[in-house]
Amino acid sequence: MQEMYTPEELANLLKISRRTVYLWLREGRIKGIKVGDLWRIPKESLGEFLEEGAKTADKDQ
């Protein structure tokens, strides 16, 4: 089983608000799995999200 983060854990890890994490999940910017009413974010989804952000940042420079 792969490692998963809760939105709260991800917010703490990235030093952002939980609200931002939930917004990204709803918009599909970061992939998550909904278990009942609870969101879980696979560790590899975080990696993909960060890689995409790095590519975007490189293009802006």
DSSP file (Angstrom, degrees, kcal/mol; ACC not computed):
  #  RESIDUE AA STRUCTURE BP1 BP2  ACC     N-H-->O    O-->H-N    N-H-->O    O-->H-N    TCO  KAPPA ALPHA  PHI   PSI    X-CA   Y-CA   Z-CA
    1    1 A M              0   0    0      0, 0.0     2,-0.1     0, 0.0     3,-0.1   0.000 360.0 360.0 360.0 135.1    0.0    0.0    0.0
    2    2 A Q        -     0   0    0      1,-0.1     2,-0.2    41,-0.0     0, 0.0  -0.404 360.0 -96.5 -79.7 155.9    1.4    3.4   -0.9
    3    3 A E        -     0   0    0     -2,-0.1    40,-2.6    39,-0.0     2,-0.3  -0.463  43.3-164.6 -71.3 140.1    1.9    6.2    1.6
    4    4 A M  E     -A   42   0A   0     38,-0.2     2,-0.4    -2,-0.2    -1,-0.0  -0.926   9.3-147.9-127.3 150.8   -0.9    8.7    1.8
    5    5 A Y  E     -A   41   0A   0     36,-2.6    36,-3.0    -2,-0.3     3,-0.0  -0.886  13.8-133.2-112.5 147.5   -1.2   12.2    3.3
    6    6 A T     >  -     0   0    0     -2,-0.4     4,-2.5    34,-0.2     5,-0.2  -0.593  34.3-107.9 -84.1 160.9   -4.3   13.8    4.8
    7    7 A P  H  > S+     0   0    0      0, 0.0     4,-2.5     0, 0.0     5,-0.2   0.878 122.5  53.2 -57.1 -35.9   -5.0   17.4    3.6
    8    8 A E  H  > S+     0   0    0      2,-0.2     4,-2.2     1,-0.2     5,-0.2   0.919 108.9  47.7 -65.5 -43.4   -3.9   18.6    7.0
    9    9 A E  H  > S+     0   0    0      2,-0.2     4,-2.5     1,-0.2    -1,-0.2   0.906 113.1  48.7 -63.8 -41.4   -0.6   16.7    6.8
   10   10 A L  H  X S+     0   0    0     -4,-2.5     4,-2.5     2,-0.2    -2,-0.2   0.903 109.5  52.0 -65.8 -41.3    0.0   18.1    3.3
   11   11 A A  H  X>S+     0   0    0     -4,-2.5     5,-2.3    -5,-0.2     4,-0.9   0.920 112.3  46.0 -60.5 -43.9   -0.8   21.6    4.4
   12   12 A N  H  <5S+     0   0    0     -4,-2.2     3,-0.3     3,-0.2    -2,-0.2   0.909 112.3  51.1 -65.1 -41.6    1.7   21.4    7.2
   13   13 A L  H  <5S+     0   0    0     -4,-2.5    -2,-0.2     1,-0.2    -1,-0.2   0.900 119.0  35.7 -62.1 -42.7    4.3   19.8    4.9
   14   14 A L  H  <5S-     0   0    0     -4,-2.5    -1,-0.2    -5,-0.1    -2,-0.2   0.485 107.3-124.3 -90.7  -4.2    4.0   22.6    2.3
   15   15 A K  T  <5S+     0   0    0     -4,-0.9     2,-0.3    -3,-0.3    -3,-0.2   0.935  70.8 119.1  57.7  49.5    3.4   25.3    4.9
   16   16 A I      < -     0   0    0     -5,-2.3    -1,-0.2    -6,-0.2     2,-0.1  -0.789  69.4 -82.7-130.5 175.4    0.1   26.4    3.3
   17   17 A S     >  -     0   0    0     -2,-0.3     4,-1.5     1,-0.1     3,-0.3  -0.468  28.0-125.0 -81.6 154.9   -3.5   26.4    4.5
   18   18 A R  H  > S+     0   0    0      1,-0.2     4,-2.6     2,-0.2     5,-0.2   0.868 112.2  62.6 -61.0 -36.7   -5.8   23.4    4.5
   19   19 A R  H  > S+     0   0    0      1,-0.2     4,-2.2     2,-0.2    -1,-0.2   0.887 101.0  51.1 -58.0 -40.3   -8.2   25.5    2.5
   20   20 A T  H  > S+     0   0    0     -3,-0.3     4,-2.6     2,-0.2    -1,-0.2   0.907 108.9  51.1 -64.1 -42.2   -5.7   25.8   -0.3
   21   21 A V  H  X S+     0   0    0     -4,-1.5     4,-2.2     1,-0.2    -2,-0.2   0.938 111.0  47.8 -60.9 -46.8   -5.2   22.0   -0.3
   22   22 A Y  H  X S+     0   0    0     -4,-2.6     4,-2.4     1,-0.2    -1,-0.2   0.879 111.0  51.9 -62.6 -37.3   -8.9   21.4   -0.5
   23   23 A L  H  X S+     0   0    0     -4,-2.2     4,-2.5    -5,-0.2     6,-0.2   0.940 109.4  49.0 -63.0 -47.6   -9.2   24.0   -3.4
   24   24 A W  H  X>S+     0   0    0     -4,-2.6     5,-1.8     1,-0.2     6,-1.1   0.880 111.4  50.6 -59.9 -39.2   -6.4   22.2   -5.3
   25   25 A L  H ><5S+     0   0    0     -4,-2.2     3,-0.6     2,-0.2    -1,-0.2   0.936 111.5  46.8 -64.2 -46.6   -8.1   18.9   -4.8
   26   26 A R  H 3<5S+     0   0    0     -4,-2.4    -2,-0.2     1,-0.2    -1,-0.2   0.882 114.2  47.8 -63.2 -38.6  -11.5   20.2   -6.0
   27   27 A E  H 3<5S-     0   0    0     -4,-2.5    -1,-0.2    -5,-0.2    -2,-0.2   0.614 111.3-121.2 -77.7 -12.5   -9.8   21.9   -9.1
   28   28 A G  T <<5S+     0   0    0     -4,-0.9    -3,-0.2    -3,-0.6    -4,-0.1   0.613  75.5 128.0  81.3  12.3   -7.9   18.7   -9.9
   29   29 A R  S   <S+     0   0    0     -5,-1.8     2,-0.4    -6,-0.2    -4,-0.2   0.818  79.4  30.1 -70.7 -29.5   -4.5   20.4   -9.6
   30   30 A I  S    S-     0   0    0     -6,-1.1     2,-0.4    -9,-0.1    -2,-0.3  -0.995  91.9-122.0-128.2 137.8   -3.4   17.7   -7.2
   31   31 A K        +     0   0    0     -2,-0.4     2,-0.3    14,-0.2    14,-0.1  -0.616  39.3 164.8 -84.2 133.0   -4.7   14.2   -7.4
   32   32 A G        -     0   0    0     -2,-0.4     2,-0.5    -7,-0.2     9,-0.2  -0.904  32.4-126.3-139.5 168.7   -6.5   12.7   -4.4
   33   33 A I  E     -B   40   0B   0      7,-3.5     7,-2.3    -2,-0.3     2,-0.6  -0.972  18.6-143.6-119.4 130.6   -8.7    9.9   -3.4
   34   34 A K  E     -B   39   0B   0     -2,-0.5     2,-0.7     5,-0.2     5,-0.2  -0.850  13.1-172.3 -97.9 122.4  -11.9   10.5   -1.6
   35   35 A V  E >   -B   38   0B   0      3,-3.6     3,-2.2    -2,-0.6     2,-0.5  -0.914  69.0 -52.2-113.3 101.0  -12.8    7.8    1.0
   36   36 A G  T 3  S-     0   0    0     -2,-0.7    -2,-0.0     1,-0.3     0, 0.0  -0.588 123.1 -23.1  65.9-121.4  -16.3    8.6    2.1
   37   37 A D  T 3  S+     0   0    0     -2,-0.5     2,-0.4    -3,-0.1    -1,-0.3   0.390 122.7  94.7 -97.0   1.2  -16.1   12.3    3.1
   38   38 A L  E <   -B   35   0B   0     -3,-2.2    -3,-3.6   -32,-0.0     2,-0.3  -0.782  63.5-143.2-104.6 137.0  -12.3   12.2    3.7
   39   39 A W  E     -B   34   0B   0     -2,-0.4     2,-0.4    -5,-0.2    -5,-0.2  -0.735  14.0-173.1 -93.5 143.4   -9.6   13.1    1.2
   40   40 A R  E     -B   33   0B   0     -7,-2.3    -7,-3.5    -2,-0.3   -34,-0.2  -0.998  10.3-153.0-133.7 137.8   -6.3   11.2    0.9
   41   41 A I  E     -A    5   0A   0    -36,-3.0   -36,-2.6    -2,-0.4    -9,-0.2  -0.943  17.4-131.3-114.5 116.2   -3.4   12.3   -1.3
   42   42 A P  E >>  -A    4   0A   0      0, 0.0     4,-1.5     0, 0.0     3,-0.7  -0.358  19.1-123.2 -63.9 144.6   -1.0    9.6   -2.5
   43   43 A K  H 3> S+     0   0    0    -40,-2.6     4,-1.9     1,-0.3     3,-0.2   0.872 112.3  55.4 -56.5 -39.4    2.7   10.5   -2.0
   44   44 A E  H 3> S+     0   0    0    -41,-0.3     4,-2.2     1,-0.2    -1,-0.3   0.816 101.8  57.7 -68.0 -27.7    3.4   10.0   -5.7
   45   45 A S  H <> S+     0   0    0     -3,-0.7     4,-2.4     2,-0.2    -1,-0.2   0.885 104.9  51.2 -66.2 -37.7    0.6   12.6   -6.5
   46   46 A L  H  X S+     0   0    0     -4,-1.5     4,-2.6     2,-0.2    -2,-0.2   0.926 108.9  51.1 -62.9 -44.0    2.5   15.1   -4.4
   47   47 A G  H  X S+     0   0    0     -4,-1.9     4,-2.4     1,-0.2    -2,-0.2   0.918 111.1  47.4 -59.3 -44.7    5.7   14.4   -6.4
   48   48 A E  H  X S+     0   0    0     -4,-2.2     4,-2.4     2,-0.2    -1,-0.2   0.910 111.7  50.9 -62.7 -42.8    3.9   14.9   -9.7
   49   49 A F  H  X S+     0   0    0     -4,-2.4     4,-2.0     1,-0.2    -2,-0.2   0.914 112.0  46.3 -61.6 -44.7    2.3   18.1   -8.5
   50   50 A L  H  X S+     0   0    0     -4,-2.6     4,-2.1     2,-0.2    -1,-0.2   0.883 111.4  51.7 -68.6 -38.2    5.7   19.5   -7.3
   51   51 A E  H  X S+     0   0    0     -4,-2.4     4,-2.2    -5,-0.2    -2,-0.2   0.920 110.1  49.1 -63.0 -43.4    7.5   18.5  -10.6
   52   52 A E  H  X S+     0   0    0     -4,-2.4     4,-2.1     1,-0.2    -2,-0.2   0.897 110.5  51.1 -62.8 -40.4    4.8   20.2  -12.6
   53   53 A G  H  X S+     0   0    0     -4,-2.0     4,-2.2     1,-0.2    -1,-0.2   0.877 108.7  51.4 -63.6 -38.3    5.2   23.3  -10.4
   54   54 A A  H  X S+     0   0    0     -4,-2.1     4,-2.1     2,-0.2    -2,-0.2   0.893 109.1  50.5 -66.7 -39.4    8.9   23.3  -11.0
   55   55 A K  H  X S+     0   0    0     -4,-2.2     4,-1.8     2,-0.2    -2,-0.2   0.912 111.1  48.9 -64.1 -41.7    8.5   23.1  -14.7
   56   56 A T  H  X S+     0   0    0     -4,-2.1     4,-1.4     1,-0.2    -2,-0.2   0.899 110.5  50.7 -63.8 -41.5    6.1   26.0  -14.7
   57   57 A A  H  X S+     0   0    0     -4,-2.2     4,-0.6     1,-0.2    -1,-0.2   0.879 108.1  52.7 -64.6 -38.5    8.5   28.0  -12.6
   58   58 A D  H >< S+     0   0    0     -4,-2.1     3,-0.7     1,-0.2    -1,-0.2   0.875 107.4  51.9 -65.0 -37.2   11.4   27.3  -15.0
   59   59 A K  H 3< S+     0   0    0     -4,-1.8    -1,-0.2     1,-0.2    -2,-0.2   0.832 104.7  57.3 -67.1 -32.4    9.3   28.5  -17.9
   60   60 A D  H 3<        0   0    0     -4,-1.4    -1,-0.2     1,-0.2    -2,-0.2   0.636 360.0 360.0 -75.0 -14.2    8.5   31.8  -16.1
   61   61 A Q    <<        0   0    0     -3,-0.7    -1,-0.2    -4,-0.6    -2,-0.2   0.472 360.0 360.0 -91.3 360.0   12.1   32.7  -15.7
